């Protein structure tokens, strides 16, 4: 690990040779580092994985599902790599860092959670220009975090994930909220909970306004609709969206892969409950 960030050609060749002799063990080690919080080492580990052709993103995501160790940023990036194996994980994380750093510049402490969310809305939706892709809602690229970052558009769940990943960097306690037919972000730390709709440029809603939104879509609201959604459910829902959207795009191969991921999430959870 102490040599991973050494870019000397001699050192790189020596490490490549050493990793090559260890096969699967090297792959496990490097993939663990590539998904660690040390972003410098993660970038270098990803380089070795690519050079050694050790990456199998589909198998890697299946292993993540079966691990039951769900973390939103890791899972979101692994999911995107199943479509783009060459995805630069470090670059995605660096852009999220940059967005958070800009938010941090504009936040004056002490600030309430609502005030911090207003700053996030300004940075994410006005300065960076993220928006809901209403024109091509079912485009599968709307659900992949690297494409959301590069194209500045997505659907409710992917924009909510982006919002949550920035908030996490700011130490702001927000939660994913998977409403029936829609997805928002919830804040439960203030006196009364409020909800942010990233698909609507960060529009704030209180509980009654969320219920009114559901009724307008012919859905009978329940108090449980306002509860936080687990990371497992967020990623599983992303997989189901991708399966549906790839199917609509006449790409049955990708649709099948993401349908299998969603089923794997459900089966793994069922086994966990029975253990």
N, C-alpha and C positions, 0 to 999 in steps of 0.2 A: 504493500500500500504506500510505503514511503517513496517508492520510485514511480508510482503511476503518473504523477504530474511532471516527470522529467521528460522533456521533449527531445533530448539528445538522440539522434538516430541509432547510435550504438546501444544505448539503454533500451530503446524501443524494440530493437531487433532481439535483444537478449530476453526481454519480457515476453515477446511474442513466442519465442522458442520455448520458454519455460511453460507458458500457459498451454501451448499446443500439446505438450507431453502429458498434461493433466486432464485434458478433455472435459468431461461433464463437471468435474470438481471445479475447474477453472471457470466454466460457464456460471455455475452457482455463485461462486465468489464474486465475479465481476458484475453479475446481474444484481446481487445484493448491494454492491457499492453504487451501481448506476441508479438505484432507486432510493439511495440514502439521502439524508438531509445535507450532506456535504456536497454542495453543488459543483465545486471545482473537481473533486475526485470523481463525482458522478459523470461529468462530461468526459473525463479521460477514460473512465471505465467503459463508457459507451463507444468510444473510439476503438478500444481493443476488441469489444464484442463484435463491432462491424468488421474490423480487419480479419478476425478469426472466423467470421461467418457462424457465430455461436447463437445468434438470435433466432428464436422461433416465436414471434410475438403472440400467435394464437395459443400455443401451448403455455406460454408464459402467463397469459391472461387466465387460462383455465386453472393454472396452479394458484394464481392469486385468488380466484373464486373459492377454490377448495381450502385455502389457508384460513378462512374465516377472520383474517386480520385485515379488515377493510379500513382504508384511509382514502379520503376523497381525492386528493391530488394525485396520489400514486395510481389509484384505480382509473382515474380519468385519463391520465397520460398513457397507461398501459392499454386502455381501450383504443385510444387513437392510434397507437403503434400497430394494432392489428390490421389497420388499413394502410398506414404509411410506416413500414418498418424502419425507414431511414430517418424518421422524425427526430429532430434535435431537441431532446428533452430539456437540456440545459438552456437552450434559447427560449423555449416556452416559459420556463421558470423565471428566466431573467426578465422577460417582458412583464410577467405578473409582479415581479419585484419592482420594476420601474413604475408601474401603475400605482402600486402601494406607496412607493417613495414619494410620488407626486401628491398623493392624498395626504401623506404625513406632513408634507410642507405646508398644506393649507389648513390643517386642523389646529385650532387654538385650544389648548387645555386650560381649564377643565371644559370638556364638551360632553353633552349627552349623547347617547347612542343615535338618537334621531338626527342631531346636528352632524355627527360624523357620517351618517348615511347620506345627508344632503351633500356633503363634500364629495363622497364617493360617486354620487349621481353626476355631479358636475364633471368630475375627472373622466369617469368611464363613458358616459353617454354624450357629453358635449366636447370635452377636450380630445378624447380618443375616438369618439364617434361610433361606439357600438350601438346596434339597433336590432330590432326584431326583423327577420327576413319574411315579411308578409307576402312578398311577390313570389317567392319560391319556398314556401313553408316546408314542403316534404323533401327538399333536397337533403340527402343524407349527410352532406358536408356540414350542415347546420348543427349536427350533434357531436362533431369531433373538435376537441378543444384547440388543436393546432390550427384548424381551418377557421374556427371562430376568431382566434387571435389574428390571423393573417387577413381575413376577409371583413372583420369587424361586424359580423352579423351572425345571428343564431336563432334558436327557438327558445321558448320559456325555460326549459330545463337546462340547456347549455349556458344561457346567459345567467341563470341563477347560480350555476356552478362557478362560472367566472367571478361573479359577485362575491360568493362565499370564499373563494381562494384569495381574493384581494383582502376581504375582511379579516381572514385568519392572519394574514401578515400584519394587520394593524392591531391585532389583539381584540378585535370587536366580536363579541359573542352573538353570532347570527346562526340560524338553523335553516336547513332546507324544509320546505313545506310542499308536499305533493298533493295538491288539490285534485279532485276529480276533473279531468279534462284540462287542467292548467297547472302551472308550477310557479311558486313564488318563494320569497325568502322571509323568514319570520324573525322578529326581535322580541325577546321575552324578558329583557333585563330592565326595561323601564316600568313605570307604575302600571301601565296598561300595555298589553302587547300590540305591536303594529306590524304591518306586512309591506314588503317592498316588491313591486312587480317589475323586474328587469326587462321584460318584453315591452313594457310601456314606459321606457325611459326612467325607471326607478320610481314610478308612481307609488305614493304611500296610501295604504288602505287600513282602516281599523277593522275589527271583527265583523261589524254589521255590514260594512262595505264589501268585504269578501263574500259574505253570505248573499248580498244583493247580486254580486257578480255571478255566483253559482246559479241563483234563481233565474237570472237573465239567460243562462244557457240551459234552462229547463232541468236543473239538477236540484233536488231537495237537499239543502245543507244539513250537516250534522256537526255538533261541537267537536267531534273527533277529527273532522276535516282540517281543523286549525292546528293539530298537533304536529310536532317535528317529525320528519321522515328520516329513517335510518340511512346510513351510507349504502348499505346493501340494497335497499329499495330504490335509492337514487340511481345507482349503477344498473340495476336490473331494468328499471324503467327506460334508461338510456338505450339499453340493448334492445328492448322491445320496439322502441321508436325506430332504431336503425333497421331492425328486421322489417318493419312495416314500410319504411321509406325506401329501402333497397328493393323491396318487392314492387313498390309502385314505380320504381325506376327501371323495372325489368332486369334486375340483377339478382337472379335467384341464388347464385353461389354465395354472395355476401349476405343475402337475407337469411339463408340457412345457417351460416356461421353465427350470426347475432341471435337468431332464434335459439340455437343450441346454448349460447352463453346464458340467455335468460332462463332457460330450463335448468341449466346447471346451477344457477343461483338458487332457484326454488328447491331443487333436489338436495343441494348441500345444506340449505336451511332446514329442510325437513329431517335430514339425518341428524343434524345438530339437536333439534328439538326432541328427537327420540333417544338420544344417547344419554 
